[in-house]
Amino acid sequence: MAQILAPTSQWQMKVTKSSATASPMTAKMWGSLVLKQNKKGPTRSSTKFRVLATKSEGYTINRLEGLLNLDLTPFTDKIIAEYIWIGGSGIDVRSKSRTISKPVEDPSELPKWNYDGSSTGQAPGEDSEVILYPQAIFKDPFRGGNNILVICDAYTPQGEPIPTNKRARAAEIFKNKKVIDEVPWYGIEQEYTLLQTDVKWPLGWPVGGYPGPQGPYYCGAGADKSFGRDISDAHYKACLYAGINISGTNGEVMPGQWEYQVGPSVGIEAGDHIWASRYILERITEQAGVVLTLDPKPIEGDWNGAGCHTNYSTKSMREDGGFEVIKKAILNLSLRHGEHISAYGEGNERRLTGKHETASINTFSWGVANRGCSIRVGRETEKQGKGYLEDRRPASNMDPYIVTSLLAETTLLWEPTLEAEALAAQKLALNV
């Protein structure tokens, strides 16, 4: 596996022994391009040259890596801020850089910026300007120093959230006093699949073929069971460096598939941290020459899909007597099952089949320690009489702003009719 945190494409120049005028070069020097004349043309008049980029016992200089690793701190107070936003598909991350005059500690210190929304599917060509509002900052693990990653959401020039800006609506829900008082915690389990670049087939799989059946790969070790560990480990460290609340990682059931967990995070922070972690993962796989996909069912057949299970609790759930609060929340969730499913990720119907540790997309269910249910409650929560629930329905490509805010809205702000509540209680009792 390639070294992930360093660029994999290296521009290497060689000083040949035959050069009579060549002088010793150090790693700090730019060096000179060594040009070799095309033998087919006249010696003095040929304009066809090629750069010698072969590795030998001579001086080898990686000019790109040296520049990428430059520490600017001793020379300038200026920093680079990478503004990140969500593109028109609702799942693609976009970014661009700008220079900031000095280090910052809060997004309010950063200027708003704009981009061409017609190139991201978010605005028409005749009125293409979209405005970026900085919302959360993280340390930049790629540039280091005081440089930062900036999570932004997008608005029209008149200050209205554009349709793909799901953060603005989530922020309104999380600012509601009822929600604030309940201090909603989230732990999000982000699954993803790594694909070979040219064939778009899972990493470690024979091209056009299949590995052995699932079983030895989940949390496995070994060259025949674990594919992409360097990427997972590099991402883990990069997230910790950035200040993302990543809490763990593991190999998943399908070979070439991995998972990491973010949380516990409070309110809107959960969405900000997931989007920042996805951006970092995209950058790492870019450097590794591997394709990242969040498709909920990347390989059809007897293979696990990819989800984004969301663990959720409120203050009342975490206190004594919380199990009854959890059951009331589950009742509300059952009544809005359709609304949640429609917002839980594109292509999720290919994953939620009732097989491979999923519930059917058409049926709401819950159970203790049952991974084949829509909502799972842990044994420890049942034993302690308090804790959290796990919503197993969200797909790997879900928008965390939508899922987290919808959970809070359904369980804390939305009230069903008495008739609907009674009917749902009967159905859930039969289900359990």
Legacy VTK file of the C-alpha trace (Angstrom):
# vtk DataFile Version 3.0
C-alpha trace
ASCII
DATASET POLYDATA
POINTS 432 float
0.000 0.000 0.000
1.280 3.469 -0.821
2.328 5.894 1.862
-0.965 7.699 2.262
-0.011 10.984 3.880
2.593 11.828 1.266
1.849 12.431 -2.422
2.136 9.217 -4.426
2.939 10.918 -7.718
6.525 12.031 -7.373
8.436 14.160 -9.835
11.985 12.878 -9.644
14.985 14.347 -11.463
18.346 12.640 -11.978
21.735 14.263 -12.391
23.597 12.031 -14.834
27.242 11.060 -14.377
28.006 12.029 -17.966
27.293 15.703 -17.382
30.627 17.434 -17.281
29.224 20.619 -15.791
27.049 18.978 -13.160
27.734 20.072 -9.597
26.640 18.451 -6.320
23.043 19.244 -5.315
21.405 19.152 -1.924
17.820 18.270 -1.057
17.138 21.949 -0.360
18.067 23.011 -3.879
15.668 23.089 -6.808
18.321 21.553 -9.058
18.205 21.725 -12.846
16.283 19.791 -15.429
18.523 17.335 -17.210
17.537 17.323 -20.861
18.550 14.661 -23.298
18.592 15.415 -27.009
16.611 13.202 -29.345
19.168 10.991 -31.091
17.251 10.991 -34.369
17.575 14.741 -34.897
20.663 16.874 -35.515
22.732 17.296 -32.413
22.587 21.079 -32.198
19.283 21.927 -33.826
16.954 19.386 -32.222
14.136 20.860 -30.153
12.785 17.512 -28.945
13.732 16.867 -25.349
12.584 14.577 -22.589
13.045 14.799 -18.842
14.981 11.927 -17.302
12.808 10.732 -14.439
14.416 7.367 -13.766
15.607 6.492 -10.288
19.298 5.611 -9.902
22.254 5.809 -7.559
22.562 9.486 -8.488
20.874 12.393 -6.777
17.108 11.940 -6.670
15.067 14.977 -5.750
11.375 14.907 -5.012
10.619 18.531 -5.737
6.874 18.353 -5.138
7.153 16.688 -1.762
9.667 19.255 -0.586
7.332 22.103 -1.449
4.246 20.413 -0.043
6.033 19.934 3.275
7.211 23.542 3.551
6.504 25.022 6.977
5.349 28.595 6.367
5.012 29.512 10.052
8.485 31.078 10.514
8.072 33.249 7.418
4.502 34.596 7.450
1.427 34.991 9.631
-0.763 34.158 6.655
-2.561 30.840 6.558
-4.399 28.791 3.941
-8.090 28.100 4.556
-9.694 25.323 2.527
-13.381 26.215 2.159
-15.441 22.992 1.878
-19.072 22.683 0.853
-21.562 20.075 -0.384
-22.210 20.032 -4.129
-25.348 19.656 -6.191
-25.720 15.887 -5.812
-26.054 16.309 -2.055
-23.211 13.862 -1.439
-20.212 15.304 -3.330
-17.777 17.523 -1.461
-16.209 20.527 -3.183
-13.487 22.850 -1.947
-11.232 25.748 -2.846
-8.475 27.624 -1.046
-7.908 31.197 -0.003
-5.251 33.069 1.925
-6.208 34.492 5.326
-4.064 37.250 6.845
-3.553 35.546 10.223
-4.509 32.409 12.186
-8.132 32.193 13.335
-9.868 30.311 16.126
-13.537 30.732 15.215
-15.440 30.600 11.907
-16.902 34.050 12.659
-13.412 35.476 12.014
-13.470 34.225 8.416
-14.932 36.127 5.463
-17.834 34.816 3.422
-16.857 33.704 -0.066
-18.565 32.775 -3.308
-18.360 30.127 -6.015
-19.838 29.323 -9.414
-22.981 27.369 -8.627
-23.642 26.643 -12.301
-20.565 24.375 -12.288
-21.784 22.354 -9.293
-25.432 21.948 -10.304
-26.596 24.501 -7.726
-27.409 27.629 -9.754
-28.313 28.638 -13.314
-25.609 30.052 -15.577
-27.255 33.472 -15.822
-27.284 33.881 -12.017
-24.556 31.544 -10.835
-23.122 33.178 -7.723
-23.543 31.183 -4.513
-22.271 32.491 -1.166
-20.327 30.346 1.314
-20.854 30.948 5.037
-18.055 29.488 7.224
-19.590 27.335 9.983
-16.903 25.076 11.505
-13.114 24.925 11.361
-10.668 22.027 11.695
-6.884 21.796 11.560
-5.642 20.898 8.093
-3.809 17.535 8.237
-2.519 17.936 4.684
-0.902 21.371 4.926
-0.199 21.338 8.670
0.835 24.446 10.590
-1.926 26.947 11.300
-3.755 26.073 8.085
-7.390 25.040 8.391
-10.289 23.201 6.798
-13.535 25.187 6.840
-16.951 23.535 6.666
-19.366 25.937 4.959
-22.995 25.991 3.931
-24.357 27.777 0.885
-26.761 30.690 0.381
-28.096 32.903 -2.367
-26.736 36.480 -2.540
-29.990 37.514 -0.818
-29.117 35.317 2.182
-31.544 32.433 1.565
-30.272 28.837 1.981
-30.032 27.123 -1.407
-32.029 23.854 -1.763
-29.012 21.596 -1.149
-28.147 23.435 2.074
-29.506 20.966 4.644
-27.399 22.410 7.451
-29.497 25.570 7.766
-32.698 23.625 8.512
-30.850 21.330 10.923
-29.429 24.344 12.769
-32.969 25.677 13.307
-34.046 22.399 14.923
-30.962 22.221 17.124
-31.534 25.813 18.308
-35.004 24.911 19.622
-35.005 25.162 23.413
-36.648 21.755 23.849
-33.842 20.197 21.839
-31.093 22.185 23.551
-32.368 21.178 26.995
-32.245 17.484 26.035
-28.584 17.696 24.857
-28.918 15.186 21.986
-25.885 12.932 21.550
-25.001 11.180 18.303
-22.551 8.435 17.478
-22.407 7.848 13.722
-20.932 4.698 12.157
-19.768 5.626 8.658
-19.210 2.637 6.362
-17.471 3.027 3.009
-16.033 0.904 0.207
-12.667 1.244 -1.530
-12.542 0.575 -5.276
-9.699 -0.059 -7.696
-9.238 3.033 -9.848
-9.528 1.734 -13.393
-12.069 -1.055 -12.993
-14.231 0.339 -10.151
-14.128 -3.064 -8.454
-13.523 -3.442 -4.691
-9.951 -3.199 -3.470
-8.397 -6.638 -3.035
-10.908 -8.396 -5.290
-9.640 -10.188 -8.414
-10.559 -8.099 -11.463
-13.810 -9.448 -12.867
-13.945 -12.093 -10.153
-14.929 -12.585 -6.540
-13.079 -13.344 -3.318
-14.098 -16.089 -0.932
-17.482 -15.665 0.805
-17.957 -13.288 3.726
-16.823 -14.479 7.115
-13.088 -13.949 7.642
-12.971 -10.278 6.635
-14.837 -8.491 9.438
-12.142 -7.039 11.740
-9.728 -9.445 10.047
-5.963 -9.239 9.629
-3.747 -10.597 6.896
-2.998 -9.943 3.242
-5.845 -12.232 2.143
-8.425 -10.670 4.462
-7.658 -6.980 4.941
-7.530 -4.604 1.958
-6.899 -0.906 2.515
-5.759 -0.817 6.136
-3.187 1.921 5.398
-5.976 4.144 4.122
-8.111 3.484 7.198
-5.204 4.133 9.579
-4.082 7.272 7.746
-7.651 8.587 7.854
-7.920 7.777 11.566
-4.791 9.791 12.401
-5.665 12.647 10.059
-9.083 13.013 11.715
-7.551 13.053 15.191
-5.072 15.691 14.036
-7.889 17.775 12.544
-9.871 17.750 15.806
-12.650 15.500 14.513
-14.241 13.436 17.262
-13.446 10.088 15.641
-13.802 7.274 18.165
-12.731 4.143 16.305
-12.408 2.203 13.076
-12.648 -1.390 11.839
-12.662 -3.580 8.755
-16.190 -4.477 7.647
-17.953 -7.692 6.601
-17.447 -7.265 2.853
-13.767 -7.286 1.803
-12.601 -3.839 0.727
-15.145 -2.197 3.015
-14.315 -0.219 6.168
-16.045 1.705 8.918
-15.161 4.531 11.265
-17.180 6.005 14.100
-17.615 9.675 14.973
-18.999 10.734 18.329
-20.430 11.183 20.773
-21.183 14.583 19.259
-23.815 17.081 20.353
-26.373 18.537 17.941
-25.183 20.178 14.735
-21.582 19.257 15.544
-22.281 15.661 14.501
-23.004 16.682 10.911
-20.028 19.043 10.725
-17.647 16.332 11.922
-18.979 13.685 9.528
-18.699 15.995 6.514
-15.158 17.034 7.497
-14.172 13.382 7.956
-15.630 12.491 4.537
-13.640 15.280 2.902
-10.427 14.057 4.522
-11.170 10.504 3.377
-11.728 11.724 -0.189
-8.357 13.502 -0.129
-6.518 10.484 1.280
-7.970 8.070 -1.271
-7.131 10.616 -3.979
-3.494 10.523 -2.931
-3.508 6.740 -2.613
-4.938 6.261 -6.104
-8.025 4.476 -4.782
-11.672 5.375 -5.418
-14.009 5.991 -2.470
-17.682 5.118 -2.787
-20.513 5.650 -0.304
-22.947 3.624 -2.408
-25.230 1.682 -0.017
-24.967 -1.517 -2.107
-21.803 -1.327 -4.218
-21.877 -5.030 -5.132
-25.149 -6.818 -5.780
-25.690 -10.328 -4.490
-24.737 -12.044 -1.258
-22.597 -9.194 0.033
-23.257 -6.741 2.841
-24.255 -3.215 1.899
-22.874 -0.049 3.454
-24.813 1.874 6.076
-24.372 4.814 8.373
-25.940 3.537 11.593
-26.780 6.430 13.884
-26.701 6.015 17.650
-28.858 8.542 19.455
-29.753 9.519 22.979
-31.191 12.455 24.885
-30.597 13.604 28.447
-33.837 11.941 29.525
-32.822 8.656 27.875
-29.488 8.681 29.676
-31.021 9.226 33.128
-32.813 6.746 35.386
-36.069 5.647 33.802
-34.666 6.412 30.367
-35.733 3.086 28.855
-39.363 4.223 28.895
-38.318 7.438 27.147
-36.504 5.342 24.542
-39.616 3.254 23.920
-41.708 6.407 23.466
-39.114 7.691 20.986
-39.280 4.381 19.092
-43.058 4.694 18.929
-42.745 8.139 17.345
-40.134 6.816 14.918
-42.460 4.016 13.860
-45.154 6.527 12.960
-42.800 8.527 10.735
-41.002 5.549 9.196
-41.810 6.587 5.628
-40.594 10.133 6.142
-37.335 8.932 7.635
-36.724 6.336 4.910
-37.248 8.934 2.181
-34.528 11.091 3.767
-32.056 8.346 4.688
-30.040 8.055 1.478
-30.282 7.451 -2.260
-30.422 3.802 -3.316
-31.137 2.585 0.206
-33.836 0.207 -1.113
-31.035 -1.924 -2.587
-29.555 -2.314 0.885
-32.599 -2.585 3.194
-33.814 -5.982 2.003
-34.266 -7.807 5.297
-30.986 -9.667 4.652
-27.351 -8.999 5.528
-28.110 -7.487 8.943
-30.824 -5.133 7.733
-34.568 -4.772 8.195
-36.940 -4.529 5.247
-37.333 -0.995 3.982
-41.123 -1.414 4.019
-41.492 -2.566 7.623
-40.592 -0.812 10.865
-39.295 -3.011 13.661
-37.255 -2.760 16.823
-35.584 -5.189 19.169
-32.941 -5.676 21.826
-29.568 -6.701 20.369
-31.260 -7.527 17.046
-29.272 -6.242 14.055
-32.062 -7.250 11.706
-34.362 -4.540 13.069
-34.905 -0.939 12.057
-34.043 0.211 15.580
-31.709 -1.758 17.828
-31.457 -1.303 21.576
-28.364 -2.681 23.291
-28.403 -5.304 26.033
-26.691 -2.908 28.410
-29.371 -0.273 27.829
-32.066 -2.812 28.659
-30.150 -3.969 31.732
-29.415 -0.474 33.043
-32.866 0.856 32.172
-31.303 3.815 30.360
-28.957 4.569 27.493
-29.400 5.002 23.743
-30.974 3.558 20.608
-29.363 2.725 17.262
-31.146 3.682 14.059
-29.877 1.115 11.546
-31.816 2.471 8.570
-29.563 5.323 7.289
-27.497 4.482 4.194
-23.782 5.183 3.927
-24.509 8.149 1.623
-27.017 9.809 3.962
-26.717 13.500 4.804
-25.855 13.641 8.528
-27.511 17.052 8.884
-30.818 15.542 7.755
-30.609 12.336 9.794
-29.528 13.891 13.086
-32.028 16.759 12.954
-34.867 14.468 11.873
-34.216 12.166 14.823
-34.355 15.139 17.184
-37.473 16.530 15.546
-39.383 13.215 15.580
-38.515 12.299 19.156
-38.516 15.733 20.828
-40.714 18.139 18.852
-43.277 16.057 16.960
-46.389 14.814 18.758
-48.590 12.083 17.210
-52.362 12.003 17.642
-53.636 9.853 20.499
-55.290 7.455 18.056
-52.140 6.998 16.006
-50.069 6.567 19.146
-52.381 3.864 20.503
-52.383 1.967 17.200
-48.624 2.161 16.879
-48.190 0.938 20.459
-50.266 -2.144 19.659
-48.246 -2.923 16.536
-44.933 -2.486 18.338
-46.083 -4.733 21.179
-46.862 -7.461 18.649
-43.557 -6.882 16.901
-41.543 -7.270 20.104
LINES 1 433
432 0 1 2 3 4 5 6 7 8 9 10 11 12 13 14 15 16 17 18 19 20 21 22 23 24 25 26 27 28 29 30 31 32 33 34 35 36 37 38 39 40 41 42 43 44 45 46 47 48 49 50 51 52 53 54 55 56 57 58 59 60 61 62 63 64 65 66 67 68 69 70 71 72 73 74 75 76 77 78 79 80 81 82 83 84 85 86 87 88 89 90 91 92 93 94 95 96 97 98 99 100 101 102 103 104 105 106 107 108 109 110 111 112 113 114 115 116 117 118 119 120 121 122 123 124 125 126 127 128 129 130 131 132 133 134 135 136 137 138 139 140 141 142 143 144 145 146 147 148 149 150 151 152 153 154 155 156 157 158 159 160 161 162 163 164 165 166 167 168 169 170 171 172 173 174 175 176 177 178 179 180 181 182 183 184 185 186 187 188 189 190 191 192 193 194 195 196 197 198 199 200 201 202 203 204 205 206 207 208 209 210 211 212 213 214 215 216 217 218 219 220 221 222 223 224 225 226 227 228 229 230 231 232 233 234 235 236 237 238 239 240 241 242 243 244 245 246 247 248 249 250 251 252 253 254 255 256 257 258 259 260 261 262 263 264 265 266 267 268 269 270 271 272 273 274 275 276 277 278 279 280 281 282 283 284 285 286 287 288 289 290 291 292 293 294 295 296 297 298 299 300 301 302 303 304 305 306 307 308 309 310 311 312 313 314 315 316 317 318 319 320 321 322 323 324 325 326 327 328 329 330 331 332 333 334 335 336 337 338 339 340 341 342 343 344 345 346 347 348 349 350 351 352 353 354 355 356 357 358 359 360 361 362 363 364 365 366 367 368 369 370 371 372 373 374 375 376 377 378 379 380 381 382 383 384 385 386 387 388 389 390 391 392 393 394 395 396 397 398 399 400 401 402 403 404 405 406 407 408 409 410 411 412 413 414 415 416 417 418 419 420 421 422 423 424 425 426 427 428 429 430 431
